Amino acid sequence: MAELYALRQSPCTKEEIIMGFRNIGSFKKGFSFVMLAIVKRQQAEEMIRHRAVIPGSIRLETELLYSNLLKKSLIEKDRTVLVMYIQESHSEIMVIDGIRPVFSRGFNGRETPADEINRSLIAYGSGKNNKKIEKTVIVHSPDVDMGKVRSGFEMLSSMPLDFYEDKGDTIDSGAHLEINLLPREYIDKRANKESMKQAFVTYSLLFIAMTMLTSLFIFELNEKNKTILMFSKEAEKAEKDITRIDNILKKTKALKYMEEEGMRVTGILKEYLRLVPQDVLMEELNYEDNGVFYCNGVSRDITGIFNFVKVLERSGYFKKVEIKYAAKKQIGNREYTDFSIGCFAH
Amino acid sequence: MIPVIFSKREKYIFIITVVFIASAFLYNFIFEPSVKKWLALDSEIEAKKAEIENNAGLITRKDSIRREYDRYAGPDKNISAVLSDMESSAHSFGIKTSNIKPGKEAENGLYKEYGIELQIEGEMPDIIKFLSEVVKLPTLAALKRFDFKLISQNPPIFKGTVILSKIITTP
């Protein structure tokens, strides 16, 4: 917005000027009070050309002076103050209404300050809305002969004068400045250079970090390989003894299995014979090594066979107990049942 | 060389593509193999550590393992001595034996397993006592199969074949 306004006021094109602004404050109605600085590009470039090193910024001395007056509290919020900054080479007159600079004028040190001040005050006084100056502050550099100047000022002004000697700290570089009149391309070039430098530092750090991580990783891998080698040697040393013990364990396991297997099958046979009811006569018993158990016999009645099957199932030694065959036969004058039972023994 | 001018959108797509390809390359050829190698070494170290701990445990228990083995393998004899022992044991229980013969022989490097076929005749309680004796130490033969038939009722005498298995360890 400030840029558009400046362009409207300036007779030059956008390419011919460089501008900068500082927002001083806002009015209640919503307007902003802006310190606007416009410089001809050509002039700025000539200034740059005369320097050996391209400067980082071109500052407006008025803004610099204003910032430092604020910082050092040489101006008062409720008074209109005339500030005169006198140097051997360059001087500046500024009128500050509260905290707003309302008038500013710079002039060469060679010119007579009293005349310049007179002219400036007449120019300021011609402004209808400009308030009456209530206080005057004179800041001067130590190289200025103030004896001569002081009498001139006292003649000029009837109001009290405050004199401050600038010991080189009135305009210091630590002030907060917003106006930069360095052409954009120089700023961009400097920013690019700066960002390239930053990128270089960043990538260098990244590379160093990556290299360190990779080194650490390789070191750790080597350490792990060493550990494996050490363990392998240790295992190899005991291998002969371990093989012998392992063989003994395997043989013991096989022998134990033999014992358990023998006990198990004799246990099945014992259990079976314990469960055979009184009225059943065993005729044939057969056991295969796949666990299939058969028994054939004779019972006085079929009910006895079914009961026997139930008893076998309940015992826990036999499962899937089935009657494979059952037929009645006559022996003498009595009737018997021939049967065959098959099951899995475990 | 024809200069290539990219639009802003193309530039972003180009950068994203390059970043994607570089990431894929780094992941597939550097990161993943490195992690795999790292994990493989870790698991190898764990396996070796477990092996060493296991070995140490076995060496510590060496004497008790040996004692247990000696208990089972101590009475190891040759197969003919085993057959002879079985025969005498059968007689001591009043069991008639006939046709005692060694069966198939299988060897696995650590021991030899012999099959033994035995025909026996006697009352069932005596047969059970005999078989219970045979499957215990010192004979230690496993009962594999049996087939008994009742040949007389008063008293009930069973006759049949018993297949046993006996392990004789190699030194």
Chai-1 contact restraints between the chains, C-beta under 6 A:
chainA,res_idxA,chainB,res_idxB,connection_type,confidence,min_distance_angstrom,max_distance_angstrom,comment,restraint_id
A,K224,B,L41,contact,1.0,0.0,6.0,A-B,restraint_1
A,T227,B,I45,contact,1.0,0.0,6.0,A-B,restraint_2
A,I228,B,E44,contact,1.0,0.0,6.0,A-B,restraint_3
A,I228,B,I45,contact,1.0,0.0,6.0,A-B,restraint_4
A,F231,B,K48,contact,1.0,0.0,6.0,A-B,restraint_5
A,F231,B,I52,contact,1.0,0.0,6.0,A-B,restraint_6
A,E234,B,I52,contact,1.0,0.0,6.0,A-B,restraint_7
A,A235,B,E51,contact,1.0,0.0,6.0,A-B,restraint_8
A,A235,B,I52,contact,1.0,0.0,6.0,A-B,restraint_9
A,A238,B,N55,contact,1.0,0.0,6.0,A-B,restraint_10
A,I242,B,N55,contact,1.0,0.0,6.0,A-B,restraint_11
A,I242,B,L58,contact,1.0,0.0,6.0,A-B,restraint_12
A,I245,B,L58,contact,1.0,0.0,6.0,A-B,restraint_13
A,I245,B,K62,contact,1.0,0.0,6.0,A-B,restraint_14
A,I245,B,I65,contact,1.0,0.0,6.0,A-B,restraint_15
A,N247,B,L110,contact,1.0,0.0,6.0,A-B,restraint_16
A,I248,B,I65,contact,1.0,0.0,6.0,A-B,restraint_17
A,I248,B,Y69,contact,1.0,0.0,6.0,A-B,restraint_18
A,K250,B,L110,contact,1.0,0.0,6.0,A-B,restraint_19
A,K251,B,L110,contact,1.0,0.0,6.0,A-B,restraint_20
A,K251,B,Y111,contact,1.0,0.0,6.0,A-B,restraint_21
A,K251,B,T169,contact,1.0,0.0,6.0,A-B,restraint_22
A,T252,B,E68,contact,1.0,0.0,6.0,A-B,restraint_23
A,T252,B,Y69,contact,1.0,0.0,6.0,A-B,restraint_24
A,T252,B,Y72,contact,1.0,0.0,6.0,A-B,restraint_25
A,A254,B,Y111,contact,1.0,0.0,6.0,A-B,restraint_26
A,A254,B,I167,contact,1.0,0.0,6.0,A-B,restraint_27
A,L255,B,Y72,contact,1.0,0.0,6.0,A-B,restraint_28
A,L255,B,I167,contact,1.0,0.0,6.0,A-B,restraint_29
A,M258,B,L140,contact,1.0,0.0,6.0,A-B,restraint_30
A,M258,B,A142,contact,1.0,0.0,6.0,A-B,restraint_31
A,M258,B,I167,contact,1.0,0.0,6.0,A-B,restraint_32
A,E259,B,L140,contact,1.0,0.0,6.0,A-B,restraint_33
A,E261,B,A142,contact,1.0,0.0,6.0,A-B,restraint_34
A,G262,B,V135,contact,1.0,0.0,6.0,A-B,restraint_35
A,G262,B,A142,contact,1.0,0.0,6.0,A-B,restraint_36
A,G262,B,L143,contact,1.0,0.0,6.0,A-B,restraint_37
A,M263,B,V135,contact,1.0,0.0,6.0,A-B,restraint_38
A,V265,B,L143,contact,1.0,0.0,6.0,A-B,restraint_39
A,T266,B,L131,contact,1.0,0.0,6.0,A-B,restraint_40
A,T266,B,S132,contact,1.0,0.0,6.0,A-B,restraint_41
A,T266,B,V135,contact,1.0,0.0,6.0,A-B,restraint_42
A,T266,B,L143,contact,1.0,0.0,6.0,A-B,restraint_43
A,K270,B,I128,contact,1.0,0.0,6.0,A-B,restraint_44
A,L273,B,M124,contact,1.0,0.0,6.0,A-B,restraint_45
A,E283,B,L150,contact,1.0,0.0,6.0,A-B,restraint_46
A,E284,B,K149,contact,1.0,0.0,6.0,A-B,restraint_47
A,L285,B,F148,contact,1.0,0.0,6.0,A-B,restraint_48
A,N286,B,D147,contact,1.0,0.0,6.0,A-B,restraint_49
A,Y287,B,R145,contact,1.0,0.0,6.0,A-B,restraint_50
A,Y287,B,F146,contact,1.0,0.0,6.0,A-B,restraint_51
A,E288,B,R145,contact,1.0,0.0,6.0,A-B,restraint_52
A,D289,B,K144,contact,1.0,0.0,6.0,A-B,restraint_53
A,D289,B,R145,contact,1.0,0.0,6.0,A-B,restraint_54
